[in-house]
Amino acid sequence: MDLKALQFSILAGAALLASPALAQDQELAKQLSNPVASLISLPFQFNYDSGYGPSDGEKYVLNVQPVVPITLNDDWNVISRTIIPIVKQSDIAGESGSQSGVGDVLASFFFSPKLPTKNGLIWGAGPAFLLPTASDELLGAEKWGIGPTAVVLKQHGGWTFGGLANHIWSVAGEDDRDDISSTFLQPFVTYTTPTSWTFALNTESTYDWKNEQWTVPINMQVSKLVKFGAQPVSFQMGARYWADAPENGPDDWGMRASVTWLYPKG
């Protein structure tokens, strides 16, 4: 065997050995696009937005978002998704000074079949709870809330497309604060490459039924799954454009960055 043939054989063998690992990493990266994947994850998501009110207020939010799947039986899981916001903001309501601390927690529980339907649909539904955990009155609504939440999606090749929604009604809390009737809509599409890069486009729109106002951010993001030893971690960067917002809400562009620690079974 000449030298060129030997080099080709070595490269071909390396490619064959690497391809299963690449496929596994791509599948793991795709699971991050599935809100009801049976995968423990711990995302730390940082957001920055500006343009609030007449004083051009700013807001920094670190969302800690643990996702924990719980096996109910051979056919069903319940997926716990919690959003814990840690906020620092300034002049968010005119010249209102600065506040920092914990915001209101949103806890969602999706009852989801372990296997997709015959048409390949993946879905989950259940209750969502708004908890008045804010450490400052300007960091939260000071209301208890509850409502339904649901997600449906389909994955084919490297593509994932679907939507998540919830609606929250306030049921108790401070009488001098506005009641809540709010719908959240998150249609999304992502594409994951064989080398575990993911490109995502979504909107996280909210409609406030009490004030008849839309808030519509459009998010464009790219992420990469890497491994530190055996530990998979996903890094994400993205930009956000505010297509619509209340008069005292954010405007123009914002940004998002996140780090997600993954704990696959087995």
N, C-alpha and C positions, 0 to 999 in steps of 0.2 A: 504493500500500500504506500503510495507516494504521500508527500507532506500535505498537499492540498486536500487529498481525499481524507487524510486523518483529521485535518482541521474541520472539514465539513461534517465528518461523523461526530466529532466532539460537540460542535455547535448544534447539530440536529438532536443529539442526545440531551443536551442542556435544555433545548426548547421543549422537548417532550416531558422532561422532568419538571420544568417550570410551569407548563400550561395548566396542570391541575391546581397549583397554588394560585395562579392568576385567576382562574375561574372561581375558586373559593372566595378570593378577596372581592371579585366583582359581585358575587352573590351577596356577600356581607354588606358591601356598599349599597346595593339595591335595597336591602332590608331597611336601611335608614330612610328610604323614601316611602316606606310602608308604615303608617302610624300604628297599625295593629300587628306588626311583626312580633313573633315570639322571641324577643331579644331584649335582654336587660341593657339599658344604655343610660349614660349620665351626661347630657349636654349642658355646657355653659355657654349661653348665647348673649353676646354683648350688642346693644343697639344704641345708636346715637341719632337724635333728631333735633331740629331747631325751628325757629319761626313761630313759636307759640305766642299768640296775643300781640298787643301793641308794643310790648317791650322786647320782642324777638327772643322769647325765653328758650332755654335749652333743656334737654332731658337725656340722661344717661341711664340705661337700664341693663342690668345683668340678670337674665332669666336662668335660674337653675331649674332644670326640667327632667327629673328622674322618670324613667319609663320602666315599669316592672310588670312582666307577664305572669299570670297565676293560672295554673292548670286546674280546671274544674273537673273534667273527666276526659275520656278518650276522644271526645268530639269538640269540646269547647274550651276556650281560654277566656279569661277576663284580663284586659290590659289596663293597668293603672297609669295614667299620664297626669303629672302634676306640674304646674308652672308657679314657681316662687320668684317674684320679682324683687330685686334689690335696686333701689332707685336713688339717683341724685339729680336734682332739678333746680333750676333758678328762674325766677320771674315767669312761672308757668301760667299764672293768672294775673296778668298785668305786673305791677311792681310788688310782687308777693314775696320777695326774698327767696332764700334757698332752703330746700328741705332735702333730707337724705334718710334712708332707712328701708324697711320692708314694705312692699305694697300688698294689695289683696291677692290671696292665693286662689287659683282655679284648679280644682281637682276633677278629672274626668275618668270614667270607667266604661270601657267598651267590651261588651260581651261579643265574642267573635268566634266563628267556626274555625277549627284548626286547618281545614282544607278549603281551597277555593271552590266555587260552584262549578257546575259542568261547563258554564260559559267562561270560566276563568276569573270570575269576579271575587274579590276579597272585600269583606265588609265587617262592620262592627257597629254596635249601638248600645246606648246606656244612658245613665244620668251624669250631669255635670253640676258641680257645687262651687259657688263663689263664697269665699270665707273672708270676713272683714278683719284681716290681720294687719292692716296698715298701721305703721308706727306714728303716722302724722295724718291729720285730717285732709291735707292736700295730696296725700299719696294714695288715697283709696276712696271708695264710695260710702263706707260706713254702713253697708247693707249686707244682710245675708241673702244669697240668691241660689236658685235651683232651676234646672230645666233639662231638656233632652239634648243629646249629642249623637252624631252618627258620622260614619266615614264609609266611602265605597271607592274602590280603585281596581285597576287592572294592570298587570305587568306582562310585557311581551318583549322578548329579547332584552335589550338594554333600556327599554322605555317603561316608565311608570306614569300613569295619568289617572286622575280621580279628583275627589273633593271631600272636604271635612266641613261640618257645620254644627253649630249649637245655638240654642236660644236660652237666655237667662232672664228670669223674672225675680225681682226682689220680693222676699217674703217676711222680712223683719229687719230691724235696725233703727238708726237714729231718725226720728220723725221729721227733723228739720233738713234732712237731705233728700234729694230727688229720688223718686222710685226708679227702678231699672226695668226696662223691657228692651232687650238688646239681642239682635241676631248677628252671628258671626259666620262668614262664608269664606272658605279657603279652597278654591279650585287650584290644582297644581299639575304640572307636567315636569318630568325629569328624564334625563338620559344619562346612563352610566356606561362608560367605556370599558373595554376589556382590561385596561390598566387602572381601573378603580377611580377615575375622575368622574364626577357627577356635575352636570349642568342643570340648573333648576330655574323655573319661572313660576311664580305664584302671586296671588293677591290674598291679603288677610283683611278682608273688608268687614266692616261693622255697620249695621244700621240701627240707630237709636230711635225707637218708635215713639218715645215720649217727646223728643224734640224734632223728630222727622229729619234727621241728618245722617248722611253717609260719611264714613271715613274709609278711604280706599288707597292703601299703599300697594304699589306694585314692586315686588322683590325679584331681583336677578342675582343668582348666586352660583358660585363654583366651589366644589369641595374635593378633597383628595383623601383617600383612605391609606394610611401608612401603618407600619407595625414597629413597635419598640420591643424587640425580642418576640414574645408571643402575644403581647398586648396590642390589639388593634385600636387605633385612634383616628378620628376623622377631623380634618381641619377645613373650615369654610370661611370664605370671604364673599361679600356681596354689597350691592347698592340698592337703595330703595327710592322710588319716586312717588310723591304724594299726589295722586291724580285728583283726589277730592278730600276735603277735610272741613270740619266746622270752622267758623270764622276765627275762633281763638285757638285752632289746632295747628299742627305742624304744617310746613309747606316746603316746596322745592325738594331737595335731595337729603337722604339720610344714609346711614351705613350700618352694616351688620357683620360681625365676625363671631365665629363659634368654634369650640373644641368639644368633641363628643367622645367619651370613653365607652367602649363596647365590651360586653361580657357575653359572648355567644355560649350556648349550652355545649357541653362536652369538651 
